[in-house]
Amino acid sequence: MTKKKKKNEDPKVHEDLDGFKMDINSFGEISSSFSIDKINEFLNKNVEDKKLKDRDDLDLKDKKKKG
């Protein structure tokens, strides 16, 4: 048997995303309680981009900034 989740329960989220809500209206448009810039800032800070992790040219830019 599967357990059904109540619709009124808020999902567990990272503390930086507290209050984040997303809705899809009848036309398929997505609305969010946070701006895209704030979401992107959170993702850039907390999620590693797998496509970019092995690029040598990005490592060189990081070393130049530090040294």
C-alpha positions in Angstrom: 0.0 0.0 0.0 1.2 3.5 -0.7 0.8 6.4 1.6 -0.9 9.4 0.3 0.6 12.8 1.2 -1.7 15.5 2.4 -1.8 18.5 0.0 -1.7 20.9 2.9 1.7 19.7 4.2 4.6 21.9 3.3 7.7 20.0 2.0 10.9 20.1 3.8 13.3 22.6 2.2 16.7 24.1 2.8 16.5 27.0 5.4 17.6 29.5 2.6 14.5 28.5 0.6 12.0 28.8 3.5 8.7 30.1 2.1 9.4 29.0 -1.4 6.3 28.1 -3.3 5.7 27.1 -7.0 2.4 26.9 -8.8 1.4 25.9 -12.3 -1.8 27.5 -13.5 -4.3 26.1 -16.0 -2.4 27.6 -18.9 0.8 25.8 -17.9 2.5 29.0 -16.7 4.8 28.6 -13.7 4.7 31.1 -10.9 7.0 31.3 -7.9 7.3 33.1 -4.7 11.0 33.7 -5.3 12.6 35.6 -8.1 14.7 33.6 -10.7 17.8 35.5 -9.6 17.4 34.4 -6.0 16.9 30.8 -7.1 19.9 30.9 -9.4 22.0 32.4 -6.6 21.0 29.6 -4.3 21.8 26.9 -6.9 25.2 28.5 -7.8 26.1 28.5 -4.2 24.9 25.0 -3.3 25.0 22.8 -6.4 28.0 21.7 -8.4 27.6 21.9 -12.1 28.6 18.4 -13.4 29.1 19.7 -17.0 31.6 22.3 -15.9 33.6 20.4 -13.2 36.2 18.9 -15.6 36.9 22.0 -17.7 40.5 23.1 -17.5 39.9 26.7 -18.6 37.6 27.4 -15.6 40.2 26.1 -13.2 42.7 28.5 -14.7 40.4 31.5 -14.1 39.9 30.5 -10.5 43.6 30.2 -9.9 44.2 33.6 -11.4 41.6 35.2 -9.2 43.2 33.6 -6.1 46.9 34.2 -6.9 
